[in-house]
């Protein structure tokens, strides 16, 4: 279930200062903030699409439409220099996502930079863009014109877990590092059901031995 985009205010210790504040009345989910605004994916159930909107903090009626395109726009993220927005979209082929980059200005004017990729994130220290393709993590440099500078390069040879196209199984850190979610495949034996017989008697025997 998707609700209305909302915001909680916390202090430096992580304690709640103000309760949840509704940012917009339409259904959606926040993607990033820029100090004055929150950008969120607005859901249009009638047209089965998801577009990008922006609302000014403290003013729920000050909604700007950043992007209206066919299909679903997910995982919008802002570059470290706040100049570029990247997101993934299936506007060209349903359920096949590509990475788009646009200058951060209203309205967005995106161009596709990587085909068949998901889970986009910017580096916190540079114009390096990360994304997944085929379950593997890649990186690419975005030049001054908002296009690729060189070919995407694999980061490492690890299979990442499957997840929603806009919810990355990794994140970029303020120092330029990466936080990776890695899952291990459990052996078949670990998934077998275990049946314990006469467990009340076993509990009494265990208690008597203490």
C-alpha positions as CSV (number, residue, x, y, z in Angstrom):
1,X,0.0,0.0,0.0
2,X,1.3,3.4,-0.9
3,X,0.3,6.4,1.2
4,X,0.8,10.2,1.0
5,X,4.4,11.5,0.9
6,X,5.2,12.5,4.5
7,X,8.2,13.7,6.5
8,X,9.4,13.2,10.1
9,X,11.7,15.7,11.8
10,X,14.5,14.2,14.0
11,X,17.1,15.9,16.1
12,X,20.9,15.1,16.0
13,X,20.4,12.1,18.3
14,X,17.7,10.6,16.1
15,X,14.8,11.4,18.4
16,X,11.5,12.6,17.0
17,X,11.1,16.4,17.2
18,X,7.9,16.8,15.2
19,X,5.3,14.1,14.2
20,X,4.8,13.1,10.5
21,X,3.9,16.0,8.3
22,X,2.0,15.3,5.1
23,X,3.9,16.8,2.1
24,X,1.3,16.2,-0.6
25,X,-2.3,14.8,-0.8
26,X,-1.7,12.5,-3.7
27,X,-0.3,9.0,-3.3
28,X,3.4,8.6,-3.9
29,X,6.7,8.1,-2.2
30,X,9.6,10.5,-1.6
31,X,12.9,10.0,-3.4
32,X,15.2,12.8,-2.4
33,X,15.4,16.3,-0.9
34,X,17.3,19.5,-1.8
35,X,17.0,21.5,1.4
36,X,14.0,23.5,0.2
37,X,12.0,20.7,-1.5
38,X,11.2,17.1,-1.5
39,X,11.0,15.2,-4.8
40,X,8.6,12.3,-4.9
41,X,7.2,9.8,-7.3
42,X,3.5,10.6,-7.8
43,X,1.3,7.6,-8.6
44,X,-1.4,7.8,-11.3
45,X,-3.4,4.5,-10.8
46,X,-5.8,5.4,-13.6
47,X,-3.0,5.5,-16.2
48,X,-0.8,3.0,-14.4
49,X,2.1,5.5,-14.5
50,X,4.4,7.1,-12.0
51,X,5.8,10.7,-12.5
52,X,8.1,13.0,-10.6
53,X,6.7,15.9,-8.6
54,X,8.3,18.4,-6.3
55,X,6.8,20.1,-3.2
56,X,8.3,22.9,-1.1
57,X,8.8,22.1,2.5
58,X,6.1,23.5,4.7
59,X,3.8,24.2,1.8
60,X,1.8,21.1,0.7
61,X,0.0,23.0,-2.0
62,X,3.1,24.2,-3.8
63,X,3.5,21.2,-6.0
64,X,5.5,21.4,-9.2
65,X,5.4,18.7,-11.9
66,X,9.0,17.9,-12.7
67,X,8.3,15.1,-15.2
68,X,5.3,13.6,-16.9
69,X,6.2,10.6,-19.1
70,X,4.7,7.3,-20.1
71,X,5.4,4.3,-17.9
72,X,7.0,4.4,-14.4
73,X,9.8,6.7,-13.2
74,X,11.5,5.2,-10.1
75,X,14.4,5.9,-7.8
76,X,15.2,9.5,-8.6
77,X,18.5,10.7,-7.1
78,X,20.3,14.0,-7.0
79,X,24.0,14.3,-7.9
80,X,26.6,15.5,-5.3
81,X,26.8,18.9,-7.0
82,X,23.0,19.1,-7.1
83,X,23.2,19.7,-10.9
84,X,21.8,16.4,-12.2
85,X,18.9,14.1,-11.5
86,X,19.1,10.4,-12.5
87,X,16.3,7.9,-12.4
88,X,15.1,4.7,-14.1
89,X,12.1,4.4,-16.3
90,X,10.3,1.8,-18.5
91,X,8.8,4.4,-20.8
92,X,10.3,2.9,-23.9
93,X,9.3,-0.7,-23.2
94,X,7.0,-1.9,-20.4
95,X,8.9,-3.5,-17.5
96,X,12.3,-2.9,-19.2
97,X,14.1,-0.1,-17.3
98,X,16.7,2.3,-18.6
99,X,18.7,5.0,-16.8
100,X,17.9,8.6,-17.6
101,X,19.8,11.8,-16.6
102,X,18.4,15.3,-16.6
103,X,19.6,18.8,-15.4
104,X,17.8,19.5,-12.1
105,X,15.5,22.2,-13.4
106,X,11.7,22.4,-13.9
107,X,10.6,20.7,-16.0
108,X,13.2,17.9,-16.3
109,X,14.6,17.3,-19.8
110,X,16.0,13.8,-19.5
111,X,18.0,11.7,-22.0
112,X,18.7,8.0,-21.8
113,X,22.3,7.2,-20.8
114,X,22.2,3.5,-20.1
115,X,19.9,0.8,-21.5
116,X,18.5,-2.1,-19.6
117,X,19.6,-1.0,-16.1
118,X,18.1,-0.4,-12.7
119,X,18.8,0.8,-9.1
120,X,20.6,4.1,-9.9
121,X,22.6,6.0,-7.3
122,X,25.0,8.9,-7.5
123,X,28.4,9.0,-5.8
124,X,28.3,11.4,-2.8
125,X,31.7,12.9,-3.9
126,X,31.7,13.0,-7.7
127,X,29.7,12.8,-10.9
128,X,30.1,9.0,-10.9
129,X,26.8,7.1,-11.4
130,X,26.2,3.6,-10.1
131,X,23.5,1.2,-11.4
132,X,22.8,-2.5,-11.7
133,X,22.5,-4.6,-14.9
134,X,21.9,-8.3,-14.9
135,X,22.2,-8.4,-11.1
136,X,25.7,-6.9,-11.1
137,X,26.9,-3.4,-10.0
138,X,28.3,-1.0,-12.6
139,X,29.6,2.6,-12.5
140,X,29.9,5.3,-15.2
141,X,31.1,8.9,-15.3
142,X,28.7,11.6,-16.3
143,X,30.3,14.4,-18.3
144,X,29.5,18.2,-18.2
145,X,26.8,17.7,-20.9
146,X,25.0,15.1,-18.9
147,X,26.1,12.2,-21.1
148,X,28.3,9.2,-20.5
149,X,32.0,9.9,-20.4
150,X,33.5,6.6,-21.4
151,X,31.9,3.1,-21.1
152,X,30.3,1.7,-17.9
153,X,32.6,-0.4,-15.9
154,X,31.7,-3.3,-13.5
155,X,32.5,-2.6,-9.9
156,X,32.9,-6.2,-8.7
157,X,31.8,-9.7,-9.6
158,X,29.0,-10.2,-7.0
159,X,25.4,-11.1,-7.6
160,X,23.1,-8.7,-5.9
161,X,19.7,-9.7,-4.6
162,X,16.6,-8.9,-6.6
163,X,14.6,-5.9,-5.6
164,X,12.2,-3.3,-6.9
165,X,13.7,-1.3,-9.8
166,X,13.8,1.9,-7.7
167,X,15.0,0.3,-4.4
168,X,18.7,-0.4,-4.7
169,X,20.3,-3.3,-2.8
170,X,23.2,-1.0,-2.1
171,X,23.9,2.7,-1.3
172,X,26.6,5.2,-1.6
173,X,28.4,6.6,1.5
174,X,29.4,10.2,2.2
175,X,33.1,9.3,2.1
176,X,32.7,7.8,-1.5
177,X,32.5,4.2,-0.3
178,X,29.7,1.8,-1.0
179,X,27.4,-0.2,1.3
180,X,26.4,-3.5,-0.4
181,X,23.7,-5.9,0.6
182,X,24.9,-9.4,-0.1
183,X,22.8,-12.5,0.6
184,X,24.0,-16.1,0.8
185,X,22.1,-19.0,-0.7
186,X,21.1,-21.3,2.1
187,X,21.6,-25.0,1.6
188,X,18.6,-27.2,0.9
189,X,19.0,-28.9,4.4
190,X,18.4,-25.6,6.2
191,X,15.0,-25.3,4.6
192,X,13.7,-28.7,5.8
193,X,11.0,-28.7,8.5
194,X,12.0,-30.1,11.9
195,X,9.6,-32.1,14.0
196,X,10.4,-32.5,17.7
197,X,8.6,-35.4,19.5
198,X,7.7,-35.5,23.2
199,X,9.0,-32.0,23.7
200,X,7.3,-31.5,27.2
201,X,9.1,-34.5,28.5
202,X,12.4,-33.3,27.0
203,X,11.9,-29.9,28.7
204,X,11.3,-31.5,32.1
205,X,14.4,-33.7,31.6
206,X,16.5,-30.6,30.7
207,X,15.2,-28.7,33.7
208,X,16.1,-31.6,36.0
209,X,19.7,-31.7,34.8
210,X,20.3,-28.1,35.7
